Amino acid sequence: MRRYKDIRNLEDLQARKLELKVEYTLKQNMLKSDSKTYFHQFTLGALIKRYATPSNLFKVDEKLNISGTAMSLLLPMFMNKTLFRGAGFLTKAAVGLVSGKIGKSLDAEHLSAIFNSVKSWLGKKKEKKEKKFVDYGIPPDSETY
């Protein structure tokens, strides 16, 4: 518990009250910014930016492109299961060939660029207005003041 021996009159009390108000407002803003920074490092975008760099995405050299090979296998299955579900055999075969070729050309640089562009489209947010401080203490025109 704090002891305030330097408060002698009403002006000292009001000054100390204002100091405490400024102090807890600064601590509140600092805590908010620190928590935002802490939680930002665990978002999906931050984790992908940290670990899904083009050098880390399985591209050892130009001949061995594991990410392109995986995309050439997964993209046709994804297209046929979702977008072309009710299509016929010939359509599914054509989609499989085309998406397999496209998936083979996709490497880590292309995937990270696509992800960053989609993230920039979806990441635009409106800024919130800060609330003003409301003091529900003793009004200055009160008889107890």
OpenMM code with the backbone's topology and positions (N, CA, C; nanometers):
from openmm import Vec3, app, unit

residues = "MET ARG ARG TYR LYS ASP ILE ARG ASN LEU GLU ASP LEU GLN ALA ARG LYS LEU GLU LEU LYS VAL GLU TYR THR LEU LYS GLN ASN MET LEU LYS SER ASP SER LYS THR TYR PHE HIS GLN PHE THR LEU GLY ALA LEU ILE LYS ARG TYR ALA THR PRO SER ASN LEU PHE LYS VAL ASP GLU LYS LEU ASN ILE SER GLY THR ALA MET SER LEU LEU LEU PRO MET PHE MET ASN LYS THR LEU PHE ARG GLY ALA GLY PHE LEU THR LYS ALA ALA VAL GLY LEU VAL SER GLY LYS ILE GLY LYS SER LEU ASP ALA GLU HIS LEU SER ALA ILE PHE ASN SER VAL LYS SER TRP LEU GLY LYS LYS LYS GLU LYS LYS GLU LYS LYS PHE VAL ASP TYR GLY ILE PRO PRO ASP SER GLU THR TYR".split()
positions = [
    Vec3(0.0840, -0.1165, 0.0000),
    Vec3(0.0000, 0.0000, 0.0000),
    Vec3(0.0891, 0.1235, 0.0000),
    Vec3(0.0562, 0.2188, -0.0843),
    Vec3(0.1347, 0.3408, -0.0957),
    Vec3(0.0928, 0.4415, 0.0110),
    Vec3(0.1895, 0.5143, 0.0599),
    Vec3(0.1634, 0.6230, 0.1553),
    Vec3(0.1946, 0.7535, 0.0827),
    Vec3(0.1056, 0.8463, 0.0914),
    Vec3(0.1227, 0.9748, 0.0263),
    Vec3(0.1345, 1.0836, 0.1333),
    Vec3(0.2576, 1.1131, 0.1739),
    Vec3(0.2813, 1.2144, 0.2777),
    Vec3(0.2944, 1.3533, 0.2174),
    Vec3(0.3157, 1.3589, 0.0833),
    Vec3(0.3343, 1.4896, 0.0213),
    Vec3(0.2026, 1.5576, -0.0158),
    Vec3(0.0895, 1.4951, 0.0106),
    Vec3(-0.0408, 1.5550, -0.0191),
    Vec3(-0.0850, 1.6344, 0.1039),
    Vec3(-0.0898, 1.7660, 0.0888),
    Vec3(-0.1249, 1.8536, 0.1996),
    Vec3(-0.2602, 1.9224, 0.1803),
    Vec3(-0.2976, 1.9473, 0.0541),
    Vec3(-0.4228, 2.0175, 0.0299),
    Vec3(-0.4918, 1.9595, -0.0937),
    Vec3(-0.5996, 2.0233, -0.1333),
    Vec3(-0.6807, 1.9741, -0.2442),
    Vec3(-0.6071, 1.9805, -0.3778),
    Vec3(-0.5244, 2.0817, -0.3979),
    Vec3(-0.4495, 2.0927, -0.5234),
    Vec3(-0.3475, 1.9799, -0.5357),
    Vec3(-0.2825, 1.9449, -0.4245),
    Vec3(-0.1883, 1.8328, -0.4261),
    Vec3(-0.2597, 1.7020, -0.4578),
    Vec3(-0.3802, 1.6874, -0.4009),
    Vec3(-0.4587, 1.5669, -0.4276),
    Vec3(-0.4990, 1.5583, -0.5740),
    Vec3(-0.5425, 1.6696, -0.6320),
    Vec3(-0.5813, 1.6709, -0.7733),
    Vec3(-0.4605, 1.6456, -0.8630),
    Vec3(-0.3459, 1.7008, -0.8274),
    Vec3(-0.2251, 1.6782, -0.9063),
    Vec3(-0.1833, 1.5312, -0.9005),
    Vec3(-0.1899, 1.4737, -0.7805),
    Vec3(-0.1532, 1.3315, -0.7661),
    Vec3(-0.2517, 1.2428, -0.8410),
    Vec3(-0.3800, 1.2802, -0.8377),
    Vec3(-0.4825, 1.2052, -0.9106),
    Vec3(-0.4546, 1.2090, -1.0606),
    Vec3(-0.4173, 1.3248, -1.1122),
    Vec3(-0.3841, 1.3380, -1.2531),
    Vec3(-0.2588, 1.2580, -1.2884),
    Vec3(-0.1587, 1.2591, -1.2010),
    Vec3(-0.0373, 1.1800, -1.2243),
    Vec3(-0.0688, 1.0309, -1.2314),
    Vec3(-0.1524, 0.9846, -1.1395),
    Vec3(-0.1888, 0.8425, -1.1402),
    Vec3(-0.2692, 0.8066, -1.2650),
    Vec3(-0.3557, 0.8970, -1.3085),
    Vec3(-0.4347, 0.8726, -1.4286),
    Vec3(-0.3447, 0.8608, -1.5514),
    Vec3(-0.2468, 0.9504, -1.5620),
    Vec3(-0.1527, 0.9454, -1.6738),
    Vec3(-0.0683, 0.8190, -1.6661),
    Vec3(-0.0281, 0.7815, -1.5451),
    Vec3(0.0551, 0.6627, -1.5266),
    Vec3(-0.0176, 0.5355, -1.5690),
    Vec3(-0.1440, 0.5206, -1.5252),
    Vec3(-0.2124, 0.3967, -1.5623),
    Vec3(-0.2532, 0.3983, -1.7085),
    Vec3(-0.2752, 0.5150, -1.7688),
    Vec3(-0.3041, 0.5200, -1.9119),
    Vec3(-0.1815, 0.4788, -1.9921),
    Vec3(-0.0640, 0.5259, -1.9516),
    Vec3(0.0590, 0.4850, -2.0199),
    Vec3(0.0842, 0.3355, -2.0044),
    Vec3(0.0632, 0.2841, -1.8850),
    Vec3(0.0826, 0.1402, -1.8638),
    Vec3(-0.0177, 0.0592, -1.9439),
    Vec3(-0.1398, 0.1073, -1.9547),
    Vec3(-0.2429, 0.0381, -2.0322),
    Vec3(-0.2049, 0.0336, -2.1799),
    Vec3(-0.1599, 0.1463, -2.2344),
    Vec3(-0.1202, 0.1500, -2.3760),
    Vec3(0.0017, 0.0632, -2.4012),
    Vec3(0.0963, 0.0630, -2.3085),
    Vec3(0.2156, -0.0194, -2.3233),
    Vec3(0.1798, -0.1681, -2.3176),
    Vec3(0.0893, -0.2038, -2.2282),
    Vec3(0.0467, -0.3431, -2.2183),
    Vec3(-0.0270, -0.3875, -2.3440),
    Vec3(-0.1103, -0.3008, -2.3990),
    Vec3(-0.1813, -0.3336, -2.5228),
    Vec3(-0.0846, -0.3545, -2.6381),
    Vec3(0.0116, -0.2649, -2.6532),
    Vec3(0.1053, -0.2776, -2.7644),
    Vec3(0.1940, -0.4010, -2.7482),
    Vec3(0.2369, -0.4301, -2.6251),
    Vec3(0.3186, -0.5489, -2.6025),
    Vec3(0.2407, -0.6773, -2.6296),
    Vec3(0.1145, -0.6798, -2.5907),
    Vec3(0.0344, -0.8004, -2.6156),
    Vec3(0.0060, -0.8174, -2.7638),
    Vec3(-0.0162, -0.7077, -2.8365),
    Vec3(-0.0363, -0.7182, -2.9816),
    Vec3(0.0888, -0.7717, -3.0494),
    Vec3(0.2050, -0.7230, -3.0075),
    Vec3(0.3303, -0.7701, -3.0644),
    Vec3(0.3520, -0.9181, -3.0337),
    Vec3(0.3209, -0.9579, -2.9115),
    Vec3(0.3385, -1.0972, -2.8725),
    Vec3(0.2460, -1.1888, -2.9524),
    Vec3(0.1187, -1.1531, -2.9631),
    Vec3(0.0254, -1.2388, -3.0349),
    Vec3(0.0450, -1.2329, -3.1861),
    Vec3(0.1031, -1.1237, -3.2372),
    Vec3(0.1279, -1.1132, -3.3807),
    Vec3(0.2314, -1.2148, -3.4278),
    Vec3(0.3247, -1.2505, -3.3406),
    Vec3(0.4271, -1.3451, -3.3833),
    Vec3(0.3740, -1.4872, -3.3974),
    Vec3(0.2517, -1.5139, -3.3486),
    Vec3(0.1945, -1.6475, -3.3606),
    Vec3(0.0791, -1.6542, -3.4598),
    Vec3(0.0592, -1.5503, -3.5408),
    Vec3(-0.0449, -1.5567, -3.6427),
    Vec3(0.0025, -1.6439, -3.7577),
    Vec3(-0.0931, -1.6843, -3.8408),
    Vec3(-0.0610, -1.7715, -3.9533),
    Vec3(0.0341, -1.7025, -4.0505),
    Vec3(0.0104, -1.5760, -4.0766),
    Vec3(0.0967, -1.5021, -4.1689),
    Vec3(0.2392, -1.4900, -4.1192),
    Vec3(0.2553, -1.4634, -3.9890),
    Vec3(0.3901, -1.4494, -3.9339),
    Vec3(0.4638, -1.5833, -3.9345),
    Vec3(0.3930, -1.6913, -3.9050),
    Vec3(0.4574, -1.8226, -3.9073),
    Vec3(0.4971, -1.8632, -4.0485),
    Vec3(0.4101, -1.8338, -4.1447),
    Vec3(0.4441, -1.8670, -4.2837),
    Vec3(0.5590, -1.7807, -4.3316),
    Vec3(0.5573, -1.6520, -4.2936),
    Vec3(0.6664, -1.5636, -4.3349),
    Vec3(0.7998, -1.6103, -4.2761),
    Vec3(0.7964, -1.6643, -4.1546),
    Vec3(0.9188, -1.7080, -4.0901),
    Vec3(0.9687, -1.8415, -4.1455),
    Vec3(0.8791, -1.9371, -4.1631),
    Vec3(0.9228, -2.0722, -4.1969),
    Vec3(0.9026, -2.1108, -4.3429),
    Vec3(0.8204, -2.0401, -4.4169),
    Vec3(0.7935, -2.0778, -4.5556),
    Vec3(0.8663, -1.9866, -4.6524),
    Vec3(0.9919, -1.9676, -4.6311),
    Vec3(1.0717, -1.8888, -4.7241),
    Vec3(1.1032, -1.9757, -4.8456),
    Vec3(1.1323, -1.9137, -4.9579),
    Vec3(1.1603, -1.9937, -5.0781),
    Vec3(1.2760, -2.0918, -5.0614),
    Vec3(1.3730, -2.0584, -4.9804),
    Vec3(1.4844, -2.1522, -4.9619),
    Vec3(1.4437, -2.2704, -4.8749),
    Vec3(1.3417, -2.2530, -4.7908),
    Vec3(1.2986, -2.3616, -4.7035),
    Vec3(1.1942, -2.4523, -4.7665),
    Vec3(1.1343, -2.4120, -4.8762),
    Vec3(1.0241, -2.4901, -4.9329),
    Vec3(1.0719, -2.5955, -5.0326),
    Vec3(1.1605, -2.6788, -4.9921),
    Vec3(1.1951, -2.8019, -5.0616),
    Vec3(1.2584, -2.7821, -5.1992),
    Vec3(1.3140, -2.6687, -5.2267),
    Vec3(1.3760, -2.6505, -5.3575),
    Vec3(1.5268, -2.6619, -5.3407),
    Vec3(1.5767, -2.7803, -5.3606),
    Vec3(1.7191, -2.8046, -5.3433),
    Vec3(1.7960, -2.7512, -5.4636),
    Vec3(1.7520, -2.7848, -5.5818),
    Vec3(1.8110, -2.7312, -5.7035),
    Vec3(1.7023, -2.7274, -5.8113),
    Vec3(1.7389, -2.6941, -5.9324),
    Vec3(1.6392, -2.6806, -6.0397),
    Vec3(1.5821, -2.8152, -6.0835),
    Vec3(1.6576, -2.9228, -6.0688),
    Vec3(1.6074, -3.0536, -6.1096),
    Vec3(1.5141, -3.1130, -6.0046),
    Vec3(1.5462, -3.0938, -5.8792),
    Vec3(1.4667, -3.1504, -5.7705),
    Vec3(1.3819, -3.0394, -5.7097),
    Vec3(1.2593, -3.0281, -5.7537),
    Vec3(1.1672, -2.9257, -5.7062),
    Vec3(1.0513, -2.9977, -5.6375),
    Vec3(1.0660, -3.0233, -5.5081),
    Vec3(0.9674, -3.1035, -5.4355),
    Vec3(0.8344, -3.0299, -5.4232),
    Vec3(0.8391, -2.8970, -5.4023),
    Vec3(0.7131, -2.8228, -5.3904),
    Vec3(0.6367, -2.8239, -5.5226),
    Vec3(0.7083, -2.8119, -5.6351),
    Vec3(0.6424, -2.8189, -5.7659),
    Vec3(0.5863, -2.9566, -5.7934),
    Vec3(0.6571, -3.0601, -5.7533),
    Vec3(0.6088, -3.1969, -5.7726),
    Vec3(0.4849, -3.2229, -5.6878),
    Vec3(0.4870, -3.1757, -5.5643),
    Vec3(0.3701, -3.1936, -5.4779),
    Vec3(0.2501, -3.1170, -5.5321),
    Vec3(0.2726, -2.9963, -5.5817),
    Vec3(0.1620, -2.9186, -5.6384),
    Vec3(0.1086, -2.9834, -5.7661),
    Vec3(0.1963, -3.0460, -5.8458),
    Vec3(0.1484, -3.1113, -5.9679),
    Vec3(0.0641, -3.2340, -5.9358),
    Vec3(0.0809, -3.2916, -5.8184),
    Vec3(-0.0027, -3.4042, -5.7782),
    Vec3(-0.1292, -3.3595, -5.7046),
    Vec3(-0.1174, -3.2594, -5.6191),
    Vec3(-0.2303, -3.2164, -5.5358),
    Vec3(-0.3277, -3.1246, -5.6084),
    Vec3(-0.2795, -3.0408, -5.6977),
    Vec3(-0.3670, -2.9462, -5.7665),
    Vec3(-0.4713, -3.0151, -5.8550),
    Vec3(-0.4363, -3.1162, -5.9347),
    Vec3(-0.5417, -3.1838, -6.0120),
    Vec3(-0.6464, -3.2519, -5.9240),
    Vec3(-0.6023, -3.3137, -5.8137),
    Vec3(-0.6997, -3.3774, -5.7242),
    Vec3(-0.7917, -3.2733, -5.6611),
    Vec3(-0.7361, -3.1612, -5.6204),
    Vec3(-0.8159, -3.0551, -5.5609),
    Vec3(-0.9161, -2.9981, -5.6609),
    Vec3(-0.8712, -2.9738, -5.7830),
    Vec3(-0.9608, -2.9179, -5.8860),
    Vec3(-1.0730, -3.0144, -5.9198),
    Vec3(-1.0418, -3.1426, -5.9332),
    Vec3(-1.1443, -3.2404, -5.9701),
    Vec3(-1.2421, -3.2679, -5.8558),
    Vec3(-1.1968, -3.2577, -5.7329),
    Vec3(-1.2855, -3.2837, -5.6191),
    Vec3(-1.3738, -3.1646, -5.5839),
    Vec3(-1.3295, -3.0432, -5.6165),
    Vec3(-1.4062, -2.9248, -5.5754),
    Vec3(-1.4751, -2.8573, -5.6929),
    Vec3(-1.3994, -2.8040, -5.7854),
    Vec3(-1.4577, -2.7224, -5.8919),
    Vec3(-1.5238, -2.8055, -6.0021),
    Vec3(-1.4656, -2.9179, -6.0360),
    Vec3(-1.5176, -3.0002, -6.1455),
    Vec3(-1.5743, -3.1313, -6.0931),
    Vec3(-1.6542, -3.1245, -5.9881),
    Vec3(-1.7094, -3.2441, -5.9258),
    Vec3(-1.8070, -3.3173, -6.0188),
    Vec3(-1.8941, -3.2465, -6.0852),
    Vec3(-1.9946, -3.3105, -6.1697),
    Vec3(-1.9549, -3.3211, -6.3155),
    Vec3(-1.8305, -3.2918, -6.3474),
    Vec3(-1.7861, -3.2940, -6.4866),
    Vec3(-1.7640, -3.4374, -6.5331),
    Vec3(-1.7568, -3.4517, -6.6632),
    Vec3(-1.7363, -3.5836, -6.7220),
    Vec3(-1.5906, -3.6253, -6.7188),
    Vec3(-1.5665, -3.7450, -6.7725),
    Vec3(-1.4323, -3.8033, -6.7709),
    Vec3(-1.3334, -3.7216, -6.8526),
    Vec3(-1.3741, -3.6790, -6.9722),
    Vec3(-1.2828, -3.6032, -7.0580),
    Vec3(-1.2471, -3.4675, -6.9968),
    Vec3(-1.3452, -3.4021, -6.9372),
    Vec3(-1.3179, -3.2729, -6.8733),
    Vec3(-1.2226, -3.2902, -6.7566),
    Vec3(-1.2464, -3.3927, -6.6743),
    Vec3(-1.1573, -3.4169, -6.5610),
    Vec3(-1.0163, -3.4531, -6.6071),
    Vec3(-1.0043, -3.5267, -6.7150),
    Vec3(-0.8724, -3.5622, -6.7672),
    Vec3(-0.8002, -3.4379, -6.8185),
    Vec3(-0.8719, -3.3511, -6.8894),
    Vec3(-0.8101, -3.2282, -6.9408),
    Vec3(-0.7685, -3.1371, -6.8257),
    Vec3(-0.8556, -3.1236, -6.7262),
    Vec3(-0.8219, -3.0410, -6.6093),
    Vec3(-0.7018, -3.1002, -6.5365),
    Vec3(-0.6957, -3.2314, -6.5268),
    Vec3(-0.5827, -3.2957, -6.4614),
    Vec3(-0.4519, -3.2691, -6.5330),
    Vec3(-0.4517, -3.2756, -6.6664),
    Vec3(-0.3299, -3.2495, -6.7423),
    Vec3(-0.2860, -3.1032, -6.7305),
    Vec3(-0.3826, -3.0114, -6.7461),
    Vec3(-0.3484, -2.8689, -6.7418),
    Vec3(-0.3028, -2.8275, -6.6018),
    Vec3(-0.3776, -2.8689, -6.5005),
    Vec3(-0.3389, -2.8292, -6.3650),
    Vec3(-0.2107, -2.8996, -6.3206),
    Vec3(-0.1838, -3.0175, -6.3725),
    Vec3(-0.0566, -3.0839, -6.3430),
    Vec3(0.0610, -3.0067, -6.3997),
    Vec3(0.0467, -2.9547, -6.5221),
    Vec3(0.1529, -2.8735, -6.5831),
    Vec3(0.1707, -2.7418, -6.5077),
    Vec3(0.0592, -2.6810, -6.4689),
    Vec3(0.0672, -2.5552, -6.3938),
    Vec3(0.1300, -2.5798, -6.2568),
    Vec3(0.0902, -2.6891, -6.1910),
    Vec3(0.1467, -2.7216, -6.0609),
    Vec3(0.2950, -2.7504, -6.0672),
    Vec3(0.3414, -2.8083, -6.1786),
    Vec3(0.4843, -2.8376, -6.1950),
    Vec3(0.5649, -2.7080, -6.2066),
    Vec3(0.5028, -2.6044, -6.2680),
    Vec3(0.5758, -2.4783, -6.2843),
    Vec3(0.5739, -2.3936, -6.1581),
    Vec3(0.4832, -2.4246, -6.0641),
    Vec3(0.4790, -2.3485, -5.9402),
    Vec3(0.5926, -2.3943, -5.8493),
    Vec3(0.6725, -2.3010, -5.8060),
    Vec3(0.7766, -2.3335, -5.7094),
    Vec3(0.7578, -2.2448, -5.5873),
    Vec3(0.8539, -2.2450, -5.4996),
    Vec3(0.8399, -2.1759, -5.3712),
    Vec3(0.8230, -2.0251, -5.3876),
    Vec3(0.8924, -1.9656, -5.4851),
    Vec3(0.8799, -1.8209, -5.5050),
    Vec3(0.7394, -1.7836, -5.5482),
    Vec3(0.6833, -1.8620, -5.6412),
    Vec3(0.5477, -1.8345, -5.6891),
    Vec3(0.4443, -1.8531, -5.5782),
    Vec3(0.4596, -1.9587, -5.4997),
    Vec3(0.3637, -1.9836, -5.3918),
    Vec3(0.3676, -1.8736, -5.2861),
    Vec3(0.4867, -1.8293, -5.2490),
    Vec3(0.4955, -1.7231, -5.1491),
    Vec3(0.4438, -1.5907, -5.2035),
    Vec3(0.4645, -1.5639, -5.3327),
    Vec3(0.4123, -1.4408, -5.3928),
    Vec3(0.2600, -1.4437, -5.3996),
    Vec3(0.2026, -1.5589, -5.4326),
    Vec3(0.0564, -1.5722, -5.4361),
    Vec3(-0.0005, -1.5542, -5.2964),
    Vec3(0.0612, -1.6159, -5.1978),
    Vec3(0.0129, -1.6025, -5.0604),
    Vec3(0.0201, -1.4580, -5.0124),
    Vec3(0.1305, -1.3890, -5.0421),
    Vec3(0.1447, -1.2500, -4.9989),
    Vec3(0.0438, -1.1586, -5.0667),
    Vec3(0.0131, -1.1832, -5.1935),
    Vec3(-0.0862, -1.0984, -5.2616),
    Vec3(-0.2263, -1.1229, -5.2060),
    Vec3(-0.2616, -1.2483, -5.1779),
    Vec3(-0.3919, -1.2769, -5.1184),
    Vec3(-0.3990, -1.2185, -4.9779),
    Vec3(-0.2915, -1.2270, -4.9042),
    Vec3(-0.2872, -1.1715, -4.7693),
    Vec3(-0.3027, -1.0200, -4.7714),
    Vec3(-0.2425, -0.9549, -4.8688),
    Vec3(-0.2552, -0.8087, -4.8769),
    Vec3(-0.3975, -0.7682, -4.9155),
    Vec3(-0.4666, -0.8474, -4.9954),
    Vec3(-0.6065, -0.8170, -5.0296),
    Vec3(-0.6959, -0.8327, -4.9080),
    Vec3(-0.6744, -0.9385, -4.8321),
    Vec3(-0.7608, -0.9674, -4.7183),
    Vec3(-0.7199, -0.8930, -4.5921),
    Vec3(-0.5984, -0.8432, -4.5863),
    Vec3(-0.5463, -0.7865, -4.4632),
    Vec3(-0.5794, -0.6412, -4.4387),
    Vec3(-0.6518, -0.5767, -4.5293),
    Vec3(-0.6830, -0.4360, -4.5097),
    Vec3(-0.7927, -0.4222, -4.4066),
    Vec3(-0.7639, -0.3486, -4.2972),
    Vec3(-0.8589, -0.3304, -4.1885),
    Vec3(-0.8776, -0.1821, -4.1635),
    Vec3(-0.9920, -0.1484, -4.1094),
    Vec3(-1.0184, -0.0103, -4.0719),
    Vec3(-0.9590, 0.0149, -3.9341),
    Vec3(-0.9068, 0.1358, -3.9165),
    Vec3(-0.8494, 0.1706, -3.7868),
    Vec3(-0.9602, 0.2087, -3.6909),
    Vec3(-0.9459, 0.1656, -3.5682),
    Vec3(-1.0452, 0.1960, -3.4654),
    Vec3(-1.0111, 0.3277, -3.3983),
    Vec3(-1.1151, 0.4011, -3.3606),
    Vec3(-1.0957, 0.5255, -3.2884),
    Vec3(-1.0766, 0.4933, -3.1408),
    Vec3(-0.9884, 0.5710, -3.0783),
    Vec3(-0.9641, 0.5495, -2.9361),
    Vec3(-1.0747, 0.6152, -2.8551),
    Vec3(-1.1121, 0.5516, -2.7467),
    Vec3(-1.2154, 0.6051, -2.6595),
    Vec3(-1.1558, 0.7101, -2.5673),
    Vec3(-1.2343, 0.8112, -2.5387),
    Vec3(-1.1905, 0.9153, -2.4469),
    Vec3(-1.2095, 0.8667, -2.3046),
    Vec3(-1.1302, 0.9221, -2.2151),
    Vec3(-1.1374, 0.8850, -2.0751),
    Vec3(-1.2614, 0.9479, -2.0124),
    Vec3(-1.3377, 0.8674, -1.9425),
    Vec3(-1.4576, 0.9157, -1.8753),
    Vec3(-1.4343, 0.9030, -1.7255),
    Vec3(-1.4456, 1.0136, -1.6546),
    Vec3(-1.4245, 1.0150, -1.5112),
    Vec3(-1.5602, 1.0241, -1.4422),
    Vec3(-1.5937, 0.9234, -1.3655),
    Vec3(-1.7197, 0.9222, -1.2927),
    Vec3(-1.6983, 0.9553, -1.1452),
    Vec3(-1.6020, 1.0365, -1.1165),
    Vec3(-1.5709, 1.0737, -0.9793),
    Vec3(-1.6631, 1.1850, -0.9295),
    Vec3(-1.6146, 1.2601, -0.8360),
    Vec3(-1.6930, 1.3679, -0.7775),
    Vec3(-1.6919, 1.4867, -0.8739),
    Vec3(-1.8084, 1.5379, -0.9128),
    Vec3(-1.8109, 1.6519, -1.0038),
    Vec3(-1.7577, 1.7768, -0.9333),
    Vec3(-1.6956, 1.8675, -1.0099),
    Vec3(-1.6343, 1.9859, -0.9472),
    Vec3(-1.7368, 2.0791, -0.8838),
    Vec3(-1.8621, 2.0794, -0.9268),
    Vec3(-1.9605, 2.1684, -0.8680),
    Vec3(-2.0368, 2.1031, -0.7524),
    Vec3(-1.9885, 1.9917, -0.7023),
    Vec3(-2.0532, 1.9224, -0.5933),
    Vec3(-2.0233, 1.9933, -0.4604),
    Vec3(-2.1097, 1.9730, -0.3618),
    Vec3(-2.0902, 2.0366, -0.2313),
    Vec3(-1.9753, 1.9695, -0.1547),
    Vec3(-1.9452, 1.8412, -0.1859),
    Vec3(-1.8376, 1.7725, -0.1140),
    Vec3(-1.7013, 1.8050, -0.1712),
    Vec3(-1.6943, 1.8761, -0.2789),
    Vec3(-1.5687, 1.9080, -0.3478),
    Vec3(-1.4951, 2.0143, -0.2821),
] * unit.nanometer
topology = app.Topology()
chain = topology.addChain("A")
for resn in residues:
    res = topology.addResidue(resn, chain)
    for name in ("N", "CA", "C"):
        topology.addAtom(name, app.Element.getBySymbol(name[0]), res)
